[in-house]
Amino acid sequence: MDFTLTASQSEVQSLARAFAQNRVAPLAREMDERGEMPLSLRQEMAVLGLLGGPMPKEYGGGGWDAASLALCYEELGRADSSVRGFMTVHTSLVSQCILQWGSEEQRQTYLPQLARGSLIGCYCLTEPNAGSDAAGMESTATLDGDDYVINGEKIWITNGGLAHLAIVFANADPSAALRTGRKHKGICAFLVPTDTPGFHREKMPGKELGHRASDHAHILFENMRAPATALLGGRGEGFKVAMAALDGGRLGVAAGALGVAQACLDACVDFARTRRQFGQRIGNFEMIQAALADIAADVDAARLLVYRAAWLRDQGAKATRETSIAKLFATEAAVRAANQAVLLHGGRGYSNEYPVERYYRDIKGLQIYEGTAHIQRIVIARELLGRE
Ligand SMILES: Cc1cc2nc3c(=O)[nH]c(=O)nc-3n(C[C@H](O)[C@H](O)[C@H](O)COP(=O)(O)OP(=O)(O)OC[C@H]3O[C@@H](n4cnc5c(N)ncnc54)[C@H](O)[C@@H]3O)c2cc1C
């Protein structure tokens, strides 16, 4: 396996690094304090071609491979998890899902606008009573003439307040669970413009810990009508659509976590070189050196796992297990790195004078969304054992 970057992968990495370090990182603290991301950043991402990066050129994209996309997420994650999260949902969960499952008409209608950023996308799966157990969703889609009438509630929807287009999952045949014993059988995915009557949204209440600059919404569907042509994938294929999208999204989260771990390492090395106690730099103390070495080993291992999963996707191989391993390891490595980074910065690590306290708060989100660390372990074990 050769991980030497191709010329086009290096180009994407340089572009994303320059944007992340020059434009995102200097704003990260202010965005965290204000609790929002400026529109201008999203516009710049569109102009630079990041939002449509992995879309084929015929749909206005840059034709990136999976490795290029992972490199872009790594660089964004190194600067700010809210910005990286915005792009992962918009690009990996929404655009790539439409590319994989959409009709030609849906692709042509939505993908160029999503690539230009004139449409922003969100992915509506999680409900108050259905998170890890997504197939247990209670939102319903009832056929009425040529339309589906959707009722239900979604929570924690990233980009949900500002999105123009939502992928909405709802059950069109709740009795299928009783008939077949498989509760995901009736689930459908719909492409819904967010100005559709009956689509109501409000800011997600109570989000304090991290991802403060992200937009998270609580969404209600009240007799919202979607024509049968809004189905993404076939009737009853919604759960497959949801899981396939998460396979791609998880690689984005893994790469973002790798970026956070790298940012922790960078901050710790800088601090260990400059902070002096007992008449010498703290980097001279063996316990500090051990912490740096542990973070560096975690960063390298996470990077290899993330690049392997991306490489497998680029070979057209099934990479569910490897993607879950990358997400599990990279997020836990970044949690360890952020934990050490706050300690290593002493009291300064506890203040927002340094970015490590933001890394520490943000990284917990990556361990939870797109399948918690427990769920990744279940996916990995299932791939090892097979189904009985
Ligand atoms: C910042 C943020 C952004 C998000 N963005 C989105 C989004 O854009 N779209 C969207 O649809 N959702 C989004 N989510 C929701 C997220 O995907 C869910 O929170 C996540 O899947 C977990 O679901 P839950 O919160 O209901 O927890 P639960 O499923 O209730 O889990 C509670 C605990 O039980 C554990 N658990 C559950 N089942 C098992 C099991 N079988 N074995 C062992 N342990 C288990 C879990 O790992 C967890 O520790 C977001 C969440 C956050 C925090």
The ligand as an ORCA input file, in Angstrom:
! r2SCAN-3c Opt
* xyz 0 1
  C     -23.130     17.589     17.673
  C     -24.113     16.589     17.113
  C     -24.474     16.631     15.762
  C     -25.406     15.724     15.243
  N     -25.822     15.828     13.919
  C     -26.788     14.996     13.456
  C     -27.319     15.144     12.109
  O     -26.888     16.016     11.325
  N     -28.314     14.310     11.704
  C     -28.828     13.341     12.511
  O     -29.729     12.627     12.080
  N     -28.352     13.177     13.783
  C     -27.365     13.976     14.269
  N     -26.878     13.826     15.563
  C     -27.456     12.791     16.419
  C     -26.501     11.623     16.665
  O     -26.289     10.904     15.495
  C     -27.073     10.769     17.816
  O     -27.003     11.562     18.988
  C     -26.328      9.469     17.989
  O     -26.574      8.602     16.916
  C     -26.703      8.762     19.307
  O     -28.080      8.679     19.451
  P     -28.780      9.136     20.828
  O     -28.313     10.509     21.130
  O     -30.244      8.935     20.701
  O     -28.183      8.174     21.924
  P     -28.739      6.712     22.274
  O     -28.891      5.920     21.026
  O     -29.902      6.833     23.169
  O     -27.517      6.115     23.094
  C     -27.307      6.332     24.489
  C     -26.105      5.489     24.887
  O     -26.420      4.105     24.721
  C     -25.440      3.510     23.892
  N     -26.088      2.440     23.110
  C     -27.199      2.523     22.333
  N     -27.463      1.327     21.782
  C     -26.497      0.487     22.201
  C     -26.194     -0.894     21.982
  N     -26.944     -1.661     21.157
  N     -25.108     -1.449     22.597
  C     -24.315     -0.681     23.406
  N     -24.552      0.621     23.651
  C     -25.614      1.199     23.051
  C     -24.920      4.621     23.007
  O     -23.652      4.313     22.469
  C     -24.879      5.764     24.003
  O     -23.719      5.662     24.786
  C     -25.944     14.719     16.086
  C     -25.549     14.664     17.438
  C     -24.651     15.567     17.948
  C     -24.273     15.492     19.412
*
